[in-house]
Amino acid sequence: MEVQAIAKYQRISPLKVHYIAREIRGKQVDEALNILKFTNKKGAKLLSDVLKSAIANAENNNGLDRSNLYVKKAYANDAPTMKRWHPKAKGAAYPILKRSSHIGVVLADIEDTEE
């Protein structure tokens, strides 16, 4: 069984979160939380919150045991980009792209993969 949680419209570049998501993919949930706890990045905090939400979904909605869960997928997709303009020399305007992300985590039961 798979359980997921998604945090939409987070104001961080998807690339910054993707590097951290790659570290926890395939890990047991408690190990993944420990990795995120000691990663000193804003994306780690956001990913940690999504992971905790996915764990709560698994335990409360589906009755799964936390010790049997692992991170099957962790991703950060593009969300809408805010476009801003910065004045430059000679009356020119340069764009500033403020990117945002949809951060998601999919958990799966270890017992399901062994069958």
N, CA, C and O atoms as a printed pandas DataFrame, in Angstrom:
     atom_number atom_name residue_name chain_id  residue_number  x_coord  y_coord  z_coord
0              1         N          MET        A               1    0.833   -1.178    0.000
1              2        CA          MET        A               1    0.000    0.000    0.000
2              3         C          MET        A               1    0.884    1.251    0.000
3              4         O          MET        A               1    1.919    1.299    0.665
4              5         N          GLU        A               2    0.457    2.245   -0.751
5              6        CA          GLU        A               2    1.208    3.499   -0.826
6              7         C          GLU        A               2    0.404    4.621   -0.195
7              8         O          GLU        A               2   -0.819    4.682   -0.320
8              9         N          VAL        A               3    1.118    5.506    0.485
9             10        CA          VAL        A               3    0.514    6.671    1.132
10            11         C          VAL        A               3    1.320    7.886    0.706
11            12         O          VAL        A               3    2.543    7.813    0.593
12            13         N          GLN        A               4    0.634    9.015    0.467
13            14        CA          GLN        A               4    1.365   10.189    0.022
14            15         C          GLN        A               4    0.929   11.439    0.766
15            16         O          GLN        A               4   -0.142   11.483    1.373
16            17         N          ALA        A               5    1.782   12.452    0.706
17            18        CA          ALA        A               5    1.472   13.786    1.206
18            19         C          ALA        A               5    2.149   14.785    0.276
19            20         O          ALA        A               5    3.253   14.541   -0.212
20            21         N          ILE        A               6    1.485   15.906    0.034
21            22        CA          ILE        A               6    2.011   16.922   -0.875
22            23         C          ILE        A               6    1.846   18.299   -0.225
23            24         O          ILE        A               6    0.793   18.614    0.329
24            25         N          ALA        A               7    2.896   19.107   -0.302
25            26        CA          ALA        A               7    2.825   20.507    0.116
26            27         C          ALA        A               7    2.942   21.339   -1.152
27            28         O          ALA        A               7    3.968   21.306   -1.831
28            29         N          LYS        A               8    1.897   22.079   -1.465
29            30        CA          LYS        A               8    1.881   22.836   -2.714
30            31         C          LYS        A               8    2.266   24.289   -2.493
31            32         O          LYS        A               8    2.094   24.843   -1.406
32            33         N          TYR        A               9    2.787   24.887   -3.546
33            34        CA          TYR        A               9    3.126   26.318   -3.601
34            35         C          TYR        A               9    4.119   26.738   -2.516
35            36         O          TYR        A               9    3.944   27.785   -1.894
36            37         N          GLN        A              10    5.137   25.948   -2.287
37            38        CA          GLN        A              10    6.178   26.304   -1.330
38            39         C          GLN        A              10    7.171   27.240   -1.999
39            40         O          GLN        A              10    7.605   26.978   -3.121
40            41         N          ARG        A              11    7.544   28.338   -1.323
41            42        CA          ARG        A              11    8.388   29.369   -1.931
42            43         C          ARG        A              11    9.863   29.010   -1.828
43            44         O          ARG        A              11   10.622   29.658   -1.107
44            45         N          ILE        A              12   10.260   27.971   -2.554
45            46        CA          ILE        A              12   11.651   27.566   -2.655
46            47         C          ILE        A              12   11.828   26.926   -4.028
47            48         O          ILE        A              12   10.908   26.302   -4.557
48            49         N          SER        A              13   12.991   27.085   -4.585
49            50        CA          SER        A              13   13.263   26.526   -5.902
50            51         C          SER        A              13   13.215   24.997   -5.847
51            52         O          SER        A              13   13.723   24.408   -4.892
52            53         N          PRO        A              14   12.618   24.340   -6.843
53            54        CA          PRO        A              14   12.553   22.878   -6.846
54            55         C          PRO        A              14   13.937   22.228   -6.856
55            56         O          PRO        A              14   14.120   21.144   -6.301
56            57         N          LEU        A              15   14.905   22.888   -7.482
57            58        CA          LEU        A              15   16.253   22.331   -7.550
58            59         C          LEU        A              15   16.863   22.197   -6.153
59            60         O          LEU        A              15   17.534   21.210   -5.853
60            61         N          LYS        A              16   16.624   23.195   -5.308
61            62        CA          LYS        A              16   17.178   23.170   -3.957
62            63         C          LYS        A              16   16.592   22.030   -3.124
63            64         O          LYS        A              16   17.289   21.437   -2.301
64            65         N          VAL        A              17   15.316   21.727   -3.337
65            66        CA          VAL        A              17   14.664   20.648   -2.589
66            67         C          VAL        A              17   15.031   19.292   -3.179
67            68         O          VAL        A              17   15.128   18.301   -2.454
68            69         N          HIS        A              18   15.236   19.246   -4.494
69            70        CA          HIS        A              18   15.522   17.973   -5.170
70            71         C          HIS        A              18   16.795   17.323   -4.642
71            72         O          HIS        A              18   16.852   16.103   -4.489
72            73         N          TYR        A              19   17.820   18.135   -4.361
73            74        CA          TYR        A              19   19.070   17.584   -3.840
74            75         C          TYR        A              19   18.853   16.886   -2.500
75            76         O          TYR        A              19   19.463   15.852   -2.230
76            77         N          ILE        A              20   18.003   17.440   -1.679
77            78        CA          ILE        A              20   17.727   16.859   -0.364
78            79         C          ILE        A              20   16.808   15.653   -0.504
79            80         O          ILE        A              20   16.979   14.659    0.202
80            81         N          ALA        A              21   15.838   15.729   -1.407
81            82        CA          ALA        A              21   14.905   14.615   -1.613
82            83         C          ALA        A              21   15.642   13.371   -2.094
83            84         O          ALA        A              21   15.266   12.248   -1.758
84            85         N          ARG        A              22   16.695   13.578   -2.881
85            86        CA          ARG        A              22   17.474   12.451   -3.389
86            87         C          ARG        A              22   18.152   11.680   -2.259
87            88         O          ARG        A              22   18.361   10.472   -2.365
88            89         N          GLU        A              23   18.496   12.386   -1.168
89            90        CA          GLU        A              23   19.179   11.755   -0.037
90            91         C          GLU        A              23   18.282   10.797    0.737
91            92         O          GLU        A              23   18.770    9.806    1.279
92            93         N          ILE        A              24   16.967   11.076    0.801
93            94        CA          ILE        A              24   16.090   10.254    1.638
94            95         C          ILE        A              24   15.351    9.173    0.863
95            96         O          ILE        A              24   14.732    8.296    1.466
96            97         N          ARG        A              25   15.405    9.221   -0.462
97            98        CA          ARG        A              25   14.703    8.230   -1.272
98            99         C          ARG        A              25   15.203    6.820   -0.968
99           100         O          ARG        A              25   16.408    6.569   -0.987
100          101         N          GLY        A              26   14.272    5.893   -0.686
101          102        CA          GLY        A              26   14.630    4.509   -0.427
102          103         C          GLY        A              26   14.967    4.201    1.021
103          104         O          GLY        A              26   15.235    3.047    1.355
104          105         N          LYS        A              27   14.960    5.206    1.890
105          106        CA          LYS        A              27   15.320    5.009    3.295
106          107         C          LYS        A              27   14.079    4.698    4.129
107          108         O          LYS        A              27   12.959    5.033    3.743
108          109         N          GLN        A              28   14.291    4.059    5.267
109          110        CA          GLN        A              28   13.224    3.831    6.242
110          111         C          GLN        A              28   12.828    5.189    6.825
111          112         O          GLN        A              28   13.679    6.073    6.927
112          113         N          VAL        A              29   11.562    5.382    7.212
113          114        CA          VAL        A              29   11.073    6.717    7.548
114          115         C          VAL        A              29   11.805    7.358    8.732
115          116         O          VAL        A              29   12.067    8.560    8.701
116          117         N          ASP        A              30   12.137    6.598    9.759
117          118        CA          ASP        A              30   12.828    7.175   10.905
118          119         C          ASP        A              30   14.250    7.605   10.535
119          120         O          ASP        A              30   14.743    8.630   11.007
120          121         N          GLU        A              31   14.893    6.814    9.690
121          122        CA          GLU        A              31   16.232    7.169    9.205
122          123         C          GLU        A              31   16.166    8.437    8.341
123          124         O          GLU        A              31   17.036    9.303    8.435
124          125         N          ALA        A              32   15.134    8.537    7.503
125          126        CA          ALA        A              32   14.959    9.709    6.651
126          127         C          ALA        A              32   14.711   10.962    7.493
127          128         O          ALA        A              32   15.261   12.023    7.197
128          129         N          LEU        A              33   13.891   10.849    8.535
129          130        CA          LEU        A              33   13.638   11.988    9.420
130          131         C          LEU        A              33   14.916   12.432   10.116
131          132         O          LEU        A              33   15.149   13.626   10.302
132          133         N          ASN        A              34   15.739   11.464   10.498
133          134        CA          ASN        A              34   17.009   11.779   11.153
134          135         C          ASN        A              34   17.950   12.520   10.199
135          136         O          ASN        A              34   18.620   13.472   10.601
136          137         N          ILE        A              35   18.001   12.089    8.951
137          138        CA          ILE        A              35   18.834   12.767    7.946
138          139         C          ILE        A              35   18.363   14.211    7.769
139          140         O          ILE        A              35   19.175   15.135    7.731
140          141         N          LEU        A              36   17.041   14.398    7.659
141          142        CA          LEU        A              36   16.497   15.737    7.455
142          143         C          LEU        A              36   16.705   16.628    8.676
143          144         O          LEU        A              36   16.910   17.835    8.547
144          145         N          LYS        A              37   16.651   16.030    9.849
145          146        CA          LYS        A              37   16.826   16.801   11.086
146          147         C          LYS        A              37   18.206   17.452   11.143
147          148         O          LYS        A              37   18.346   18.575   11.628
148          149         N          PHE        A              38   19.226   16.748   10.647
149          150        CA          PHE        A              38   20.594   17.248   10.721
150          151         C          PHE        A              38   21.086   17.866    9.414
151          152         O          PHE        A              38   22.281   18.121    9.260
152          153         N          THR        A              39   20.170   18.109    8.469
153          154        CA          THR        A              39   20.519   18.819    7.244
154          155         C          THR        A              39   20.146   20.284    7.433
155          156         O          THR        A              39   18.978   20.608    7.648
156          157         N          ASN        A              40   21.125   21.159    7.354
157          158        CA          ASN        A              40   20.930   22.571    7.666
158          159         C          ASN        A              40   20.505   23.343    6.415
159          160         O          ASN        A              40   21.254   24.184    5.918
160          161         N          LYS        A              41   19.306   23.058    5.910
161          162        CA          LYS        A              41   18.768   23.715    4.729
162          163         C          LYS        A              41   17.278   23.979    4.938
163          164         O          LYS        A              41   16.605   23.248    5.663
164          165         N          LYS        A              42   16.775   25.029    4.296
165          166        CA          LYS        A              42   15.347   25.328    4.377
166          167         C          LYS        A              42   14.525   24.197    3.759
167          168         O          LYS        A              42   13.468   23.838    4.279
168          169         N          GLY        A              43   15.008   23.637    2.651
169          170        CA          GLY        A              43   14.300   22.555    1.981
170          171         C          GLY        A              43   14.167   21.315    2.839
171          172         O          GLY        A              43   13.194   20.573    2.708
172          173         N          ALA        A              44   15.138   21.078    3.721
173          174        CA          ALA        A              44   15.074   19.921    4.610
174          175         C          ALA        A              44   13.931   20.070    5.595
175          176         O          ALA        A              44   13.250   19.093    5.905
176          177         N          LYS        A              45   13.712   21.283    6.092
177          178        CA          LYS        A              45   12.607   21.540    7.022
178          179         C          LYS        A              45   11.269   21.322    6.326
179          180         O          LYS        A              45   10.371   20.693    6.887
180          181         N          LEU        A              46   11.131   21.843    5.099
181          182        CA          LEU        A              46    9.887   21.680    4.350
182          183         C          LEU        A              46    9.627   20.208    4.022
183          184         O          LEU        A              46    8.501   19.724    4.146
184          185         N          LEU        A              47   10.678   19.506    3.605
185          186        CA          LEU        A              47   10.556   18.085    3.281
186          187         C          LEU        A              47   10.239   17.262    4.523
187          188         O          LEU        A              47    9.485   16.292    4.452
188          189         N          SER        A              48   10.806   17.644    5.649
189          190        CA          SER        A              48   10.544   16.967    6.913
190          191         C          SER        A              48    9.069   17.087    7.298
191          192         O          SER        A              48    8.463   16.120    7.759
192          193         N          ASP        A              49    8.492   18.282    7.107
193          194        CA          ASP        A              49    7.082   18.486    7.427
194          195         C          ASP        A              49    6.186   17.625    6.540
195          196         O          ASP        A              49    5.201   17.060    7.014
196          197         N          VAL        A              50    6.523   17.522    5.263
197          198        CA          VAL        A              50    5.741   16.693    4.339
198          199         C          VAL        A              50    5.874   15.217    4.713
199          200         O          VAL        A              50    4.894   14.474    4.672
200          201         N          LEU        A              51    7.084   14.793    5.075
201          202        CA          LEU        A              51    7.310   13.405    5.467
202          203         C          LEU        A              51    6.524   13.062    6.728
203          204         O          LEU        A              51    5.931   11.987    6.812
204          205         N          LYS        A              52    6.513   13.960    7.706
205          206        CA          LYS        A              52    5.735   13.731    8.936
206          207         C          LYS        A              52    4.248   13.625    8.628
207          208         O          LYS        A              52    3.543   12.815    9.229
208          209         N          SER        A              53    3.773   14.436    7.700
209          210        CA          SER        A              53    2.372   14.376    7.295
210          211         C          SER        A              53    2.045   13.043    6.619
211          212         O          SER        A              53    0.985   12.466    6.861
212          213         N          ALA        A              54    2.950   12.558    5.778
213          214        CA          ALA        A              54    2.743   11.267    5.105
214          215         C          ALA        A              54    2.732   10.122    6.124
215          216         O          ALA        A              54    1.948    9.183    5.994
216          217         N          ILE        A              55    3.598   10.201    7.131
217          218        CA          ILE        A              55    3.631    9.181    8.180
218          219         C          ILE        A              55    2.315    9.190    8.956
219          220         O          ILE        A              55    1.752    8.134    9.246
220          221         N          ALA        A              56    1.826   10.386    9.291
221          222        CA          ALA        A              56    0.553   10.503   10.001
222          223         C          ALA        A              56   -0.599    9.956    9.157
223          224         O          ALA        A              56   -1.496    9.296    9.681
224          225         N          ASN        A              57   -0.573   10.232    7.844
225          226        CA          ASN        A              57   -1.593    9.677    6.947
226          227         C          ASN        A              57   -1.564    8.152    6.968
227          228         O          ASN        A              57   -2.611    7.506    7.004
228          229         N          ALA        A              58   -0.377    7.589    6.945
229          230        CA          ALA        A              58   -0.231    6.126    6.916
230          231         C          ALA        A              58   -0.745    5.498    8.209
231          232         O          ALA        A              58   -1.444    4.485    8.183
232          233         N          GLU        A              59   -0.391    6.109    9.339
233          234        CA          GLU        A              59   -0.776    5.535   10.633
234          235         C          GLU        A              59   -2.266    5.716   10.924
235          236         O          GLU        A              59   -2.940    4.775   11.344
236          237         N          ASN        A              60   -2.773    6.923   10.701
237          238        CA          ASN        A              60   -4.148    7.230   11.101
238          239         C          ASN        A              60   -5.193    6.818   10.069
239          240         O          ASN        A              60   -6.246    6.294   10.436
240          241         N          ASN        A              61   -4.922    7.044    8.799
241          242        CA          ASN        A              61   -5.924    6.760    7.772
242          243         C          ASN        A              61   -5.889    5.317    7.291
243          244         O          ASN        A              61   -6.930    4.749    6.960
244          245         N          ASN        A              62   -4.697    4.718    7.249
245          246        CA          ASN        A              62   -4.564    3.371    6.686
246          247         C          ASN        A              62   -4.154    2.316    7.701
247          248         O          ASN        A              62   -4.106    1.132    7.366
248          249         N          GLY        A              63   -3.858    2.714    8.931
249          250        CA          GLY        A              63   -3.511    1.756    9.984
250          251         C          GLY        A              63   -2.205    1.023    9.744
251          252         O          GLY        A              63   -2.065   -0.124   10.168
252          253         N          LEU        A              64   -1.246    1.647    9.077
253          254        CA          LEU        A              64    0.036    1.002    8.809
254          255         C          LEU        A              64    0.992    1.214    9.976
255          256         O          LEU        A              64    0.880    2.191   10.716
256          257         N          ASP        A              65    1.930    0.287   10.131
257          258        CA          ASP        A              65    2.924    0.374   11.189
258          259         C          ASP        A              65    4.101    1.222   10.709
259          260         O          ASP        A              65    4.639    0.997    9.625
260          261         N          ARG        A              66    4.491    2.192   11.525
261          262        CA          ARG        A              66    5.558    3.125   11.163
262          263         C          ARG        A              66    6.889    2.427   10.901
263          264         O          ARG        A              66    7.658    2.859   10.043
264          265         N          SER        A              67    7.163    1.348   11.635
265          266        CA          SER        A              67    8.449    0.659   11.494
266          267         C          SER        A              67    8.573   -0.082   10.162
267          268         O          SER        A              67    9.676   -0.460    9.768
268          269         N          ASN        A              68    7.454   -0.292    9.464
269          270        CA          ASN        A              68    7.483   -1.008    8.181
270          271         C          ASN        A              68    7.422   -0.077    6.973
271          272         O          ASN        A              68    7.301   -0.546    5.842
272          273         N          LEU        A              69    7.505    1.237    7.197
273          274        CA          LEU        A              69    7.378    2.190    6.096
274          275         C          LEU        A              69    8.742    2.654    5.598
275          276         O          LEU        A              69    9.682    2.803    6.378
276          277         N          TYR        A              70    8.838    2.877    4.305
277          278        CA          TYR        A              70   10.040    3.472    3.713
278          279         C          TYR        A              70    9.624    4.514    2.678
279          280         O          TYR        A              70    8.487    4.507    2.205
280          281         N          VAL        A              71   10.540    5.401    2.331
281          282        CA          VAL        A              71   10.265    6.471    1.370
282          283         C          VAL        A              71   10.428    5.906   -0.032
283          284         O          VAL        A              71   11.545    5.652   -0.482
284          285         N          LYS        A              72    9.308    5.712   -0.719
285          286        CA          LYS        A              72    9.358    5.173   -2.074
286          287         C          LYS        A              72    9.714    6.273   -3.077
287          288         O          LYS        A              72   10.534    6.066   -3.972
288          289         N          LYS        A              73    9.091    7.441   -2.917
289          290        CA          LYS        A              73    9.369    8.581   -3.792
290          291         C          LYS        A              73    9.444    9.845   -2.948
291          292         O          LYS        A              73    8.694   10.004   -1.984
292          293         N          ALA        A              74   10.337   10.728   -3.307
293          294        CA          ALA        A              74   10.401   12.078   -2.740
294          295         C          ALA        A              74   10.745   12.995   -3.895
295          296         O          ALA        A              74   11.735   12.770   -4.591
296          297         N          TYR        A              75    9.944   14.020   -4.108
297          298        CA          TYR        A              75   10.145   14.849   -5.288
298          299         C          TYR        A              75    9.786   16.305   -5.011
299          300         O          TYR        A              75    9.101   16.616   -4.037
300          301         N          ALA        A              76   10.257   17.179   -5.873
301          302        CA          ALA        A              76    9.906   18.599   -5.860
302          303         C          ALA        A              76    9.648   19.022   -7.299
303          304         O          ALA        A              76   10.576   19.122   -8.102
304          305         N          ASN        A              77    8.397   19.265   -7.614
305          306        CA          ASN        A              77    8.019   19.667   -8.967
306          307         C          ASN        A              77    7.870   21.178   -9.051
307          308         O          ASN        A              77    7.726   21.859   -8.036
308          309         N          ASP        A              78    7.906   21.697  -10.286
309          310        CA          ASP        A              78    7.728   23.133  -10.501
310          311         C          ASP        A              78    6.304   23.554  -10.142
311          312         O          ASP        A              78    5.336   22.864  -10.461
312          313         N          ALA        A              79    6.202   24.682   -9.484
313          314        CA          ALA        A              79    4.934   25.347   -9.234
314          315         C          ALA        A              79    4.991   26.681   -9.987
315          316         O          ALA        A              79    6.020   26.992  -10.587
316          317         N          PRO        A              80    3.933   27.462   -9.971
317          318        CA          PRO        A              80    3.976   28.741  -10.692
318          319         C          PRO        A              80    5.123   29.639  -10.237
319          320         O          PRO        A              80    5.440   29.705   -9.049
320          321         N          THR        A              81    5.728   30.319  -11.180
321          322        CA          THR        A              81    6.848   31.210  -10.913
322          323         C          THR        A              81    6.350   32.654  -10.884
323          324         O          THR        A              81    5.636   33.093  -11.786
324          325         N          MET        A              82    6.735   33.386   -9.838
325          326        CA          MET        A              82    6.390   34.816   -9.772
326          327         C          MET        A              82    7.424   35.586  -10.582
327          328         O          MET        A              82    8.627   35.377  -10.429
328          329         N          LYS        A              83    6.945   36.476  -11.442
329          330        CA          LYS        A              83    7.851   37.271  -12.259
330          331         C          LYS        A              83    7.921   38.683  -11.698
331          332         O          LYS        A              83    6.901   39.348  -11.513
332          333         N          ARG        A              84    9.137   39.125  -11.434
333          334        CA          ARG        A              84    9.374   40.468  -10.937
334          335         C          ARG        A              84   10.397   41.140  -11.845
335          336         O          ARG        A              84   11.098   40.464  -12.597
336          337         N          TRP        A              85   10.487   42.474  -11.778
337          338        CA          TRP        A              85   11.399   43.212  -12.640
338          339         C          TRP        A              85   12.339   44.054  -11.800
339          340         O          TRP        A              85   11.940   44.675  -10.815
340          341         N          HIS        A              86   13.611   44.059  -12.220
341          342        CA          HIS        A              86   14.653   44.806  -11.518
342          343         C          HIS        A              86   15.228   45.855  -12.470
343          344         O          HIS        A              86   15.641   45.518  -13.580
344          345         N          PRO        A              87   15.260   47.111  -12.052
345          346        CA          PRO        A              87   15.792   48.149  -12.956
346          347         C          PRO        A              87   17.299   48.011  -13.145
347          348         O          PRO        A              87   18.032   47.720  -12.200
348          349         N          LYS        A              88   17.739   48.219  -14.360
349          350        CA          LYS        A              88   19.160   48.183  -14.695
350          351         C          LYS        A              88   19.554   49.486  -15.396
351          352         O          LYS        A              88   18.754   50.416  -15.496
352          353         N          ALA        A              89   20.768   49.536  -15.867
353          354        CA          ALA        A              89   21.297   50.756  -16.480
354          355         C          ALA        A              89   20.555   51.127  -17.758
355          356         O          ALA        A              89   20.025   50.263  -18.456
356          357         N          LYS        A              90   20.525   52.405  -18.047
357          358        CA          LYS        A              90   19.953   52.961  -19.276
358          359         C          LYS        A              90   18.464   52.644  -19.432
359          360         O          LYS        A              90   17.976   52.482  -20.550
360          361         N          GLY        A              91   17.755   52.556  -18.326
361          362        CA          GLY        A              91   16.313   52.352  -18.372
362          363         C          GLY        A              91   15.870   50.939  -18.681
363          364         O          GLY        A              91   14.689   50.697  -18.931
364          365         N          ALA        A              92   16.807   50.001  -18.666
365          366        CA          ALA        A              92   16.436   48.612  -18.958
366          367         C          ALA        A              92   15.830   47.953  -17.715
367          368         O          ALA        A              92   16.060   48.402  -16.592
368          369         N          ALA        A              93   15.065   46.900  -17.924
369          370        CA          ALA        A              93   14.482   46.130  -16.826
370          371         C          ALA        A              93   14.836   44.665  -17.036
371          372         O          ALA        A              93   14.616   44.117  -18.116
372          373         N          TYR        A              94   15.387   44.029  -15.997
373          374        CA          TYR        A              94   15.750   42.616  -16.080
374          375         C          TYR        A              94   14.788   41.797  -15.228
375          376         O          TYR        A              94   14.394   42.221  -14.141
376          377         N          PRO        A              95   14.414   40.621  -15.727
377          378        CA          PRO        A              95   13.456   39.818  -14.967
378          379         C          PRO        A              95   14.106   39.114  -13.766
379          380         O          PRO        A              95   15.271   38.716  -13.805
380          381         N          ILE        A              96   13.322   38.979  -12.718
381          382        CA          ILE        A              96   13.689   38.144  -11.575
382          383         C          ILE        A              96   12.611   37.076  -11.473
383          384         O          ILE        A              96   11.428   37.398  -11.366
384          385         N          LEU        A              97   13.004   35.817  -11.504
385          386        CA          LEU        A              97   12.062   34.710  -11.425
386          387         C          LEU        A              97   12.091   34.125  -10.024
387          388         O          LEU        A              97   13.095   33.548   -9.607
388          389         N          LYS        A              98   10.991   34.272   -9.300
389          390        CA          LYS        A              98   10.893   33.729   -7.948
390          391         C          LYS        A              98   10.160   32.398   -8.051
391          392         O          LYS        A              98    8.936   32.352   -8.181
392          393         N          ARG        A              99   10.923   31.332   -7.992
393          394        CA          ARG        A              99   10.377   30.003   -8.234
394          395         C          ARG        A              99    9.719   29.434   -6.981
395          396         O          ARG        A              99   10.066   29.793   -5.856
396          397         N          SER        A             100    8.767   28.541   -7.205
397          398        CA          SER        A             100    8.125   27.835   -6.101
398          399         C          SER        A             100    7.953   26.370   -6.488
399          400         O          SER        A             100    8.103   26.009   -7.655
400          401         N          SER        A             101    7.638   25.530   -5.504
401          402        CA          SER        A             101    7.630   24.085   -5.718
402          403         C          SER        A             101    6.397   23.424   -5.134
403          404         O          SER        A             101    5.763   23.941   -4.214
404          405         N          HIS        A             102    6.076   22.273   -5.689
405          406        CA          HIS        A             102    5.144   21.326   -5.084
406          407         C          HIS        A             102    6.013   20.181   -4.562
407          408         O          HIS        A             102    6.628   19.459   -5.347
408          409         N          ILE        A             103    6.062   20.016   -3.239
409          410        CA          ILE        A             103    6.927   19.007   -2.625
410          411         C          ILE        A             103    6.070   17.814   -2.224
411          412         O          ILE        A             103    5.055   17.974   -1.547
412          413         N          GLY        A             104    6.477   16.619   -2.641
413          414        CA          GLY        A             104    5.691   15.427   -2.345
414          415         C          GLY        A             104    6.537   14.275   -1.853
415          416         O          GLY        A             104    7.712   14.148   -2.195
416          417         N          VAL        A             105    5.903   13.426   -1.028
417          418        CA          VAL        A             105    6.542   12.224   -0.507
418          419         C          VAL        A             105    5.550   11.075   -0.629
419          420         O          VAL        A             105    4.384   11.219   -0.264
420          421         N          VAL        A             106    6.007    9.939   -1.140
421          422        CA          VAL        A             106    5.195    8.731   -1.228
422          423         C          VAL        A             106    5.864    7.664   -0.376
423          424         O          VAL        A             106    7.039    7.350   -0.563
424          425         N          LEU        A             107    5.099    7.107    0.565
425          426        CA          LEU        A             107    5.610    6.041    1.429
426          427         C          LEU        A             107    4.993    4.719    1.006
427          428         O          LEU        A             107    3.867    4.687    0.510
428          429         N          ALA        A             108    5.720    3.638    1.197
429          430        CA          ALA        A             108    5.211    2.308    0.889
430          431         C          ALA        A             108    5.565    1.374    2.035
431          432         O          ALA        A             108    6.479    1.639    2.816
432          433         N          ASP        A             109    4.834    0.292    2.118
433          434        CA          ASP        A             109    5.051   -0.712    3.159
434          435         C          ASP        A             109    6.159   -1.674    2.687
435          436         O          ASP        A             109    6.131   -2.139    1.548
436          437         N          ILE        A             110    7.112   -1.963    3.547
437          438        CA          ILE        A             110    8.228   -2.850    3.199
438          439         C          ILE        A             110    7.725   -4.249    2.886
439          440         O          ILE        A             110    8.258   -4.918    2.001
440          441         N          GLU        A             111    6.713   -4.688    3.597
441          442        CA          GLU        A             111    6.171   -6.049    3.404
442          443         C          GLU        A             111    5.574   -6.238    2.013
443          444         O          GLU        A             111    5.596   -7.345    1.474
444          445         N          ASP        A             112    5.041   -5.162    1.428
445          446        CA          ASP        A             112    4.461   -5.259    0.079
446          447         C          ASP        A             112    5.514   -5.511   -0.989
447          448         O          ASP        A             112    5.232   -6.165   -1.992
448          449         N          THR        A             113    6.733   -4.996   -0.786
449          450        CA          THR        A             113    7.774   -5.156   -1.783
450          451         C          THR        A             113    8.394   -6.536   -1.748
451          452         O          THR        A             113    8.966   -6.979   -2.744
452          453         N          GLU        A             114    8.295   -7.227   -0.619
453          454        CA          GLU        A             114    8.914   -8.539   -0.485
454          455         C          GLU        A             114    8.117   -9.634   -1.167
455          456         O          GLU        A             114    8.653  -10.699   -1.471
456          457         N          GLU        A             115    6.835   -9.375   -1.409
457          458        CA          GLU        A             115    5.977  -10.409   -1.998
458          459         C          GLU        A             115    6.243  -10.610   -3.469
459          460         O          GLU        A             115    5.600  -11.447   -4.103
